[in-house]
Amino acid sequence: MFLILKNVFDHFNQTVISFFASGGFRNNFTFNFTLMDETIFKQFADIDVKEIAPGFFSKLIHTASNTINFIEVKAGCSVPRHRHMHEQCSFAIEGKFEMTVNDVPQILDPGLFAIIPSNAWHSGIAITDCKLIDIFNPVREDYRAL
């Protein structure tokens, strides 16, 4: 049986754990770790999924100046032609997504991304099931409100 002694050093934000075996035989194991600052580090699994358009399932992160949108899209789902004041960077992490910007179509895949200027007309359709990342500047307040 192990007796666990736990000492918390608040100044260094570290915990040291020593294990002692019973019966006079002693083993020391020391583990040092820093407690996670949850104002900086977040769990991706804790972000709620929101359907921002039919077939577009998003996890949204908002900073002071950006919105980062992690999207899973079903093949055949599309977003109609639109524009907004936000600059948008779009990446296809998995799959193929046809992005049309200023009436010029292009297939995004893991090797090609788009930087869409503010107020440029654009639309898109998932050729296959896709995982996309969109980064917007400034923050998408409409997405924050979802």
N, CA and C atoms as a LAMMPS dump frame, in Angstrom:
ITEM: TIMESTEP
0
ITEM: NUMBER OF ATOMS
438
ITEM: BOX BOUNDS ff ff ff
-5.0000000000000000e+02 5.0000000000000000e+02
-5.0000000000000000e+02 5.0000000000000000e+02
-5.0000000000000000e+02 5.0000000000000000e+02
ITEM: ATOMS id mol type element x y z
1 1 1 N 0.844 -1.179 0
2 1 2 C 0 0 0
3 1 3 C 0.891 1.246 0
4 2 1 N 0.438 2.244 -0.734
5 2 2 C 1.21 3.486 -0.845
6 2 3 C 0.572 4.591 -0.015
7 3 1 N 1.389 5.306 0.673
8 3 2 C 0.952 6.496 1.371
9 3 3 C 1.356 7.678 0.49
10 4 1 N 0.419 8.552 0.184
11 4 2 C 0.706 9.686 -0.702
12 4 3 C 0.818 10.953 0.142
13 5 1 N 1.956 11.567 0.049
14 5 2 C 2.154 12.864 0.695
15 5 3 C 2.129 13.929 -0.382
16 6 1 N 1.298 14.914 -0.19
17 6 2 C 1.136 15.952 -1.215
18 6 3 C 1.486 17.309 -0.603
19 7 1 N 2.447 17.99 -1.203
20 7 2 C 2.826 19.337 -0.77
21 7 3 C 2.567 20.295 -1.924
22 8 1 N 1.807 21.342 -1.653
23 8 2 C 1.51 22.322 -2.695
24 8 3 C 2.338 23.573 -2.425
25 9 1 N 3.155 23.938 -3.389
26 9 2 C 3.964 25.141 -3.291
27 9 3 C 3.265 26.23 -4.097
28 10 1 N 2.433 27.031 -3.424
29 10 2 C 1.647 28.046 -4.109
30 10 3 C 2.526 29.07 -4.835
31 11 1 N 3.662 29.402 -4.23
32 11 2 C 4.516 30.406 -4.859
33 11 3 C 4.952 29.966 -6.249
34 12 1 N 5.257 28.723 -6.445
35 12 2 C 5.701 28.204 -7.739
36 12 3 C 4.572 27.524 -8.492
37 13 1 N 3.402 27.44 -7.865
38 13 2 C 2.24 26.814 -8.489
39 13 3 C 2.56 25.386 -8.926
40 14 1 N 3.296 24.66 -8.086
41 14 2 C 3.696 23.296 -8.406
42 14 3 C 3.238 22.359 -7.302
43 15 1 N 3.024 21.133 -7.667
44 15 2 C 2.687 20.095 -6.701
45 15 3 C 3.743 19.017 -6.784
46 16 1 N 4.25 18.615 -5.631
47 16 2 C 5.231 17.54 -5.567
48 16 3 C 4.568 16.388 -4.829
49 17 1 N 4.6 15.233 -5.42
50 17 2 C 3.996 14.052 -4.813
51 17 3 C 5.095 13.038 -4.549
52 18 1 N 5.167 12.566 -3.337
53 18 2 C 6.128 11.524 -2.982
54 18 3 C 5.363 10.289 -2.562
55 19 1 N 5.778 9.166 -3.067
56 19 2 C 5.157 7.897 -2.736
57 19 3 C 6.105 7.11 -1.834
58 20 1 N 5.576 6.592 -0.788
59 20 2 C 6.358 5.76 0.103
60 20 3 C 5.695 4.387 0.185
61 21 1 N 6.44 3.35 -0.066
62 21 2 C 5.898 1.993 0.047
63 21 3 C 5.877 1.592 1.513
64 22 1 N 4.888 0.813 1.885
65 22 2 C 4.799 0.357 3.275
66 22 3 C 5.776 -0.793 3.509
67 23 1 N 5.966 -1.178 4.757
68 23 2 C 6.82 -2.303 5.11
69 23 3 C 8.287 -1.958 5.165
70 24 1 N 8.62 -0.706 5.301
71 24 2 C 10.014 -0.332 5.457
72 24 3 C 10.756 -0.129 4.139
73 25 1 N 10.214 -0.593 3.006
74 25 2 C 10.858 -0.393 1.698
75 25 3 C 10.378 0.939 1.147
76 26 1 N 11.305 1.812 0.725
77 26 2 C 10.935 3.162 0.33
78 26 3 C 11.28 3.407 -1.135
79 27 1 N 10.298 3.892 -1.884
80 27 2 C 10.499 4.365 -3.253
81 27 3 C 10.07 5.825 -3.294
82 28 1 N 10.88 6.67 -3.856
83 28 2 C 10.515 8.067 -4.027
84 28 3 C 10.305 8.346 -5.513
85 29 1 N 9.171 8.894 -5.834
86 29 2 C 8.867 9.349 -7.188
87 29 3 C 8.412 10.789 -7.045
88 30 1 N 9.013 11.688 -7.77
89 30 2 C 8.635 13.089 -7.7
90 30 3 C 8.089 13.521 -9.042
91 31 1 N 6.924 14.128 -9.024
92 31 2 C 6.285 14.64 -10.226
93 31 3 C 6.09 16.135 -10.049
94 32 1 N 6.609 16.931 -10.955
95 32 2 C 6.411 18.373 -10.918
96 32 3 C 5.541 18.771 -12.107
97 33 1 N 4.543 19.576 -11.846
98 33 2 C 3.747 20.112 -12.932
99 33 3 C 3.212 21.473 -12.531
100 34 1 N 2.95 22.28 -13.512
101 34 2 C 2.399 23.602 -13.283
102 34 3 C 0.905 23.55 -13.528
103 35 1 N 0.141 24.119 -12.631
104 35 2 C -1.299 24.162 -12.808
105 35 3 C -1.621 25.028 -14.026
106 36 1 N -2.619 24.602 -14.783
107 36 2 C -2.972 25.287 -16.027
108 36 3 C -3.702 26.592 -15.733
109 37 1 N -3.292 27.666 -16.374
110 37 2 C -3.961 28.956 -16.276
111 37 3 C -5.145 28.928 -17.238
112 38 1 N -6.348 28.754 -16.706
113 38 2 C -7.539 28.589 -17.545
114 38 3 C -7.999 29.882 -18.194
115 39 1 N -7.38 31.012 -17.856
116 39 2 C -7.68 32.236 -18.597
117 39 3 C -6.908 32.271 -19.914
118 40 1 N -5.877 31.422 -20.024
119 40 2 C -5.052 31.354 -21.234
120 40 3 C -5.293 30.053 -21.985
121 41 1 N -5.272 28.929 -21.287
122 41 2 C -5.398 27.617 -21.922
123 41 3 C -6.817 27.105 -21.767
124 42 1 N -7.396 26.662 -22.863
125 42 2 C -8.785 26.195 -22.883
126 42 3 C -8.843 24.785 -23.454
127 43 1 N -9.907 24.074 -23.126
128 43 2 C -10.152 22.742 -23.664
129 43 3 C -11.045 22.866 -24.898
130 44 1 N -10.559 22.403 -26.046
131 44 2 C -11.335 22.467 -27.284
132 44 3 C -12.646 21.696 -27.139
133 45 1 N -12.609 20.595 -26.391
134 45 2 C -13.812 19.771 -26.195
135 45 3 C -14.911 20.522 -25.446
136 46 1 N -14.569 21.593 -24.734
137 46 2 C -15.56 22.357 -23.971
138 46 3 C -16.333 23.364 -24.825
139 47 1 N -15.943 23.562 -26.074
140 47 2 C -16.619 24.531 -26.937
141 47 3 C -17.866 23.884 -27.524
142 48 1 N -19.003 24.547 -27.361
143 48 2 C -20.255 24.042 -27.913
144 48 3 C -20.235 24.107 -29.436
145 49 1 N -20.849 23.115 -30.072
146 49 2 C -21.005 23.104 -31.526
147 49 3 C -22.292 23.844 -31.866
148 50 1 N -22.202 24.745 -32.86
149 50 2 C -23.361 25.509 -33.309
150 50 3 C -23.514 25.341 -34.813
151 51 1 N -24.721 25.102 -35.272
152 51 2 C -24.983 25.015 -36.709
153 51 3 C -25.239 26.428 -37.212
154 52 1 N -24.222 27.016 -37.867
155 52 2 C -24.314 28.42 -38.292
156 52 3 C -25.032 28.582 -39.624
157 53 1 N -25.13 27.498 -40.389
158 53 2 C -25.887 27.436 -41.646
159 53 3 C -26.21 25.953 -41.83
160 54 1 N -27.207 25.613 -42.629
161 54 2 C -27.541 24.192 -42.788
162 54 3 C -26.327 23.365 -43.238
163 55 1 N -25.961 22.377 -42.416
164 55 2 C -24.832 21.501 -42.72
165 55 3 C -23.475 22.039 -42.319
166 56 1 N -23.397 23.226 -41.728
167 56 2 C -22.15 23.856 -41.28
168 56 3 C -22.139 23.869 -39.746
169 57 1 N -21.312 22.996 -39.148
170 57 2 C -21.268 22.827 -37.693
171 57 3 C -19.966 23.423 -37.17
172 58 1 N -20.09 24.446 -36.325
173 58 2 C -18.943 25.269 -35.931
174 58 3 C -18.637 25.206 -34.447
175 59 1 N -17.332 25.321 -34.163
176 59 2 C -16.833 25.646 -32.839
177 59 3 C -16.169 27 -33
178 60 1 N -16.63 27.991 -32.233
179 60 2 C -16.191 29.368 -32.398
180 60 3 C -15.347 29.823 -31.208
181 61 1 N -14.229 30.475 -31.538
182 61 2 C -13.371 31.093 -30.525
183 61 3 C -13.282 32.579 -30.878
184 62 1 N -13.493 33.416 -29.87
185 62 2 C -13.427 34.867 -30.073
186 62 3 C -12.309 35.437 -29.216
187 63 1 N -11.444 36.227 -29.821
188 63 2 C -10.414 36.959 -29.094
189 63 3 C -10.804 38.432 -29.118
190 64 1 N -9.918 39.285 -28.661
191 64 2 C -10.206 40.72 -28.692
192 64 3 C -10.325 41.239 -30.119
193 65 1 N -9.642 40.605 -31.078
194 65 2 C -9.627 41.138 -32.442
195 65 3 C -10.01 40.137 -33.529
196 66 1 N -10.189 38.848 -33.185
197 66 2 C -10.466 37.834 -34.21
198 66 3 C -11.574 36.884 -33.772
199 67 1 N -12.205 36.288 -34.764
200 67 2 C -13.049 35.123 -34.541
201 67 3 C -12.422 33.982 -35.327
202 68 1 N -12.226 32.842 -34.666
203 68 2 C -11.704 31.648 -35.322
204 68 3 C -12.844 30.639 -35.338
205 69 1 N -13.156 30.143 -36.534
206 69 2 C -14.3 29.262 -36.743
207 69 3 C -13.791 27.913 -37.244
208 70 1 N -13.926 26.869 -36.427
209 70 2 C -13.585 25.499 -36.809
210 70 3 C -14.881 24.853 -37.274
211 71 1 N -14.952 24.483 -38.552
212 71 2 C -16.223 24.07 -39.16
213 71 3 C -16.115 22.667 -39.73
214 72 1 N -17.133 21.866 -39.476
215 72 2 C -17.307 20.597 -40.172
216 72 3 C -18.51 20.77 -41.088
217 73 1 N -18.317 20.44 -42.377
218 73 2 C -19.346 20.657 -43.391
219 73 3 C -19.629 19.345 -44.106
220 74 1 N -20.893 19.055 -44.277
221 74 2 C -21.304 17.866 -45.014
222 74 3 C -21.232 18.143 -46.514
223 75 1 N -20.824 17.129 -47.284
224 75 2 C -20.736 17.26 -48.75
225 75 3 C -22.067 17.756 -49.302
226 76 1 N -21.975 18.694 -50.239
227 76 2 C -23.16 19.239 -50.895
228 76 3 C -23.756 20.455 -50.214
229 77 1 N -23.36 20.735 -48.975
230 77 2 C -23.888 21.91 -48.267
231 77 3 C -23.182 23.164 -48.779
232 78 1 N -23.944 24.247 -48.818
233 78 2 C -23.379 25.472 -49.397
234 78 3 C -23.744 26.69 -48.569
235 79 1 N -22.969 27.721 -48.764
236 79 2 C -23.265 29.035 -48.193
237 79 3 C -23.458 29.981 -49.379
238 80 1 N -24.573 30.738 -49.405
239 80 2 C -24.862 31.58 -50.573
240 80 3 C -23.908 32.768 -50.683
241 81 1 N -23.932 33.376 -51.848
242 81 2 C -23.108 34.556 -52.124
243 81 3 C -23.441 35.653 -51.108
244 82 1 N -22.395 36.18 -50.498
245 82 2 C -22.569 37.214 -49.483
246 82 3 C -21.272 38.012 -49.359
247 83 1 N -21.329 39.05 -48.579
248 83 2 C -20.12 39.804 -48.247
249 83 3 C -20.293 40.403 -46.86
250 84 1 N -19.183 40.739 -46.264
251 84 2 C -19.182 41.337 -44.931
252 84 3 C -17.931 42.182 -44.78
253 85 1 N -17.934 42.999 -43.753
254 85 2 C -16.814 43.93 -43.535
255 85 3 C -15.537 43.233 -43.072
256 86 1 N -15.64 41.974 -42.672
257 86 2 C -14.507 41.258 -42.089
258 86 3 C -13.565 40.722 -43.152
259 87 1 N -12.268 40.863 -42.926
260 87 2 C -11.293 40.107 -43.709
261 87 3 C -11.408 38.661 -43.246
262 88 1 N -11.303 37.72 -44.187
263 88 2 C -11.493 36.308 -43.867
264 88 3 C -10.372 35.487 -44.48
265 89 1 N -9.751 34.642 -43.661
266 89 2 C -8.796 33.646 -44.151
267 89 3 C -9.478 32.292 -44.027
268 90 1 N -9.506 31.513 -45.115
269 90 2 C -10.2 30.225 -45.128
270 90 3 C -9.229 29.107 -45.485
271 91 1 N -9.286 28.041 -44.679
272 91 2 C -8.409 26.885 -44.841
273 91 3 C -9.257 25.615 -44.874
274 92 1 N -8.952 24.714 -45.802
275 92 2 C -9.548 23.378 -45.815
276 92 3 C -8.523 22.442 -45.184
277 93 1 N -8.805 21.957 -43.998
278 93 2 C -7.896 21.058 -43.292
279 93 3 C -8.07 19.636 -43.806
280 94 1 N -9.318 19.283 -44.135
281 94 2 C -9.65 17.985 -44.723
282 94 3 C -10.715 18.213 -45.781
283 95 1 N -10.644 17.457 -46.869
284 95 2 C -11.676 17.506 -47.896
285 95 3 C -11.439 18.58 -48.94
286 96 1 N -12.482 18.806 -49.747
287 96 2 C -12.429 19.795 -50.823
288 96 3 C -13.647 20.71 -50.717
289 97 1 N -13.385 21.999 -50.793
290 97 2 C -14.427 23.017 -50.666
291 97 3 C -14.259 24.014 -51.795
292 98 1 N -15.292 24.167 -52.614
293 98 2 C -15.219 25.151 -53.701
294 98 3 C -15.591 26.523 -53.154
295 99 1 N -14.631 27.426 -53.157
296 99 2 C -14.813 28.795 -52.707
297 99 3 C -14.824 29.697 -53.93
298 100 1 N -15.868 30.497 -54.062
299 100 2 C -15.957 31.467 -55.154
300 100 3 C -15.806 32.855 -54.558
301 101 1 N -14.789 33.585 -55.011
302 101 2 C -14.529 34.943 -54.528
303 101 3 C -14.519 35.865 -55.733
304 102 1 N -15.345 36.919 -55.661
305 102 2 C -15.482 37.861 -56.778
306 102 3 C -15.75 37.124 -58.092
307 103 1 N -16.654 36.146 -58.031
308 103 2 C -17.126 35.355 -59.175
309 103 3 C -16.065 34.429 -59.778
310 104 1 N -14.973 34.178 -59.071
311 104 2 C -13.937 33.26 -59.544
312 104 3 C -13.908 32.048 -58.607
313 105 1 N -14.303 30.851 -59.11
314 105 2 C -14.296 29.657 -58.257
315 105 3 C -12.894 29.046 -58.151
316 106 1 N -12.62 28.463 -56.994
317 106 2 C -11.356 27.764 -56.759
318 106 3 C -11.62 26.677 -55.727
319 107 1 N -10.977 25.533 -55.891
320 107 2 C -11.14 24.438 -54.944
321 107 3 C -10.107 24.576 -53.825
322 108 1 N -10.591 24.765 -52.597
323 108 2 C -9.705 24.747 -51.437
324 108 3 C -9.512 23.297 -51.018
325 109 1 N -8.277 22.938 -50.729
326 109 2 C -7.926 21.631 -50.186
327 109 3 C -6.822 21.893 -49.172
328 110 1 N -6.282 20.871 -48.533
329 110 2 C -5.258 21.14 -47.517
330 110 3 C -4.015 21.897 -48.022
331 111 1 N -3.817 21.982 -49.324
332 111 2 C -2.654 22.692 -49.846
333 111 3 C -2.924 24.117 -50.3
334 112 1 N -4.196 24.543 -50.302
335 112 2 C -4.536 25.87 -50.825
336 112 3 C -5.477 26.576 -49.855
337 113 1 N -5.2 27.838 -49.546
338 113 2 C -6.088 28.613 -48.685
339 113 3 C -6.424 29.933 -49.356
340 114 1 N -7.413 30.644 -48.798
341 114 2 C -7.872 31.909 -49.374
342 114 3 C -7.772 33.022 -48.34
343 115 1 N -7.385 34.202 -48.816
344 115 2 C -7.455 35.423 -48.013
345 115 3 C -8.46 36.324 -48.714
346 116 1 N -9.624 36.458 -48.109
347 116 2 C -10.744 37.178 -48.725
348 116 3 C -10.782 38.593 -48.159
349 117 1 N -10.642 39.594 -49.012
350 117 2 C -10.643 40.976 -48.521
351 117 3 C -12.003 41.385 -47.95
352 118 1 N -11.99 42.4 -47.147
353 118 2 C -13.206 42.987 -46.616
354 118 3 C -14.153 43.359 -47.764
355 119 1 N -15.431 43.03 -47.61
356 119 2 C -16.51 43.358 -48.548
357 119 3 C -16.433 42.675 -49.909
358 120 1 N -15.571 41.663 -50.057
359 120 2 C -15.53 40.899 -51.317
360 120 3 C -16.705 39.909 -51.33
361 121 1 N -17.366 39.797 -52.473
362 121 2 C -18.445 38.825 -52.621
363 121 3 C -17.84 37.42 -52.651
364 122 1 N -18.449 36.498 -51.897
365 122 2 C -17.958 35.129 -51.883
366 122 3 C -19.07 34.153 -51.491
367 123 1 N -18.862 32.908 -51.899
368 123 2 C -19.793 31.82 -51.599
369 123 3 C -18.99 30.532 -51.576
370 124 1 N -19.654 29.426 -51.209
371 124 2 C -18.918 28.171 -51.198
372 124 3 C -19.832 26.968 -51.137
373 125 1 N -19.29 25.835 -51.582
374 125 2 C -19.992 24.559 -51.508
375 125 3 C -18.985 23.46 -51.188
376 126 1 N -19.389 22.556 -50.3
377 126 2 C -18.531 21.428 -49.934
378 126 3 C -18.614 20.37 -51.028
379 127 1 N -17.495 20.101 -51.674
380 127 2 C -17.423 19.053 -52.698
381 127 3 C -17.431 17.685 -52.008
382 128 1 N -16.725 17.589 -50.871
383 128 2 C -16.694 16.385 -50.035
384 128 3 C -17.025 16.828 -48.611
385 129 1 N -17.173 15.884 -47.701
386 129 2 C -17.209 16.264 -46.289
387 129 3 C -15.908 17.003 -46.005
388 130 1 N -15.981 18.103 -45.253
389 130 2 C -14.819 18.974 -45.047
390 130 3 C -14.652 19.344 -43.587
391 131 1 N -13.405 19.638 -43.248
392 131 2 C -13.077 20.344 -42.015
393 131 3 C -12.378 21.621 -42.446
394 132 1 N -12.955 22.746 -42.061
395 132 2 C -12.459 24.058 -42.472
396 132 3 C -12.106 24.88 -41.238
397 133 1 N -11.228 25.838 -41.448
398 133 2 C -10.972 26.869 -40.438
399 133 3 C -11.097 28.213 -41.138
400 134 1 N -11.941 29.086 -40.591
401 134 2 C -12.047 30.469 -41.042
402 134 3 C -11.579 31.373 -39.912
403 135 1 N -10.776 32.377 -40.266
404 135 2 C -10.329 33.374 -39.296
405 135 3 C -10.835 34.722 -39.786
406 136 1 N -11.539 35.437 -38.917
407 136 2 C -12.125 36.726 -39.267
408 136 3 C -11.495 37.833 -38.434
409 137 1 N -11.293 38.985 -39.093
410 137 2 C -10.846 40.184 -38.418
411 137 3 C -11.641 41.348 -38.976
412 138 1 N -12.293 42.163 -38.15
413 138 2 C -12.407 42.064 -36.698
414 138 3 C -13.346 40.923 -36.281
415 139 1 N -13.61 40.859 -34.984
416 139 2 C -14.472 39.821 -34.426
417 139 3 C -15.833 39.819 -35.117
418 140 1 N -16.364 38.619 -35.364
419 140 2 C -17.734 38.472 -35.891
420 140 3 C -18.698 38.554 -34.709
421 141 1 N -19.22 39.725 -34.476
422 141 2 C -20.157 39.919 -33.359
423 141 3 C -21.432 39.113 -33.563
424 142 1 N -21.829 38.898 -34.834
425 142 2 C -23.01 38.072 -35.103
426 142 3 C -22.783 36.628 -34.667
427 143 1 N -21.57 36.125 -34.84
428 143 2 C -21.242 34.772 -34.373
429 143 3 C -21.108 34.723 -32.856
430 144 1 N -20.552 35.773 -32.273
431 144 2 C -20.421 35.819 -30.812
432 144 3 C -21.797 35.745 -30.15
433 145 1 N -22.8 36.307 -30.805
434 145 2 C -24.15 36.344 -30.239
435 145 3 C -24.88 35.007 -30.343
436 146 1 N -24.339 34.053 -31.099
437 146 2 C -25.015 32.748 -31.264
438 146 3 C -25.031 31.958 -29.964
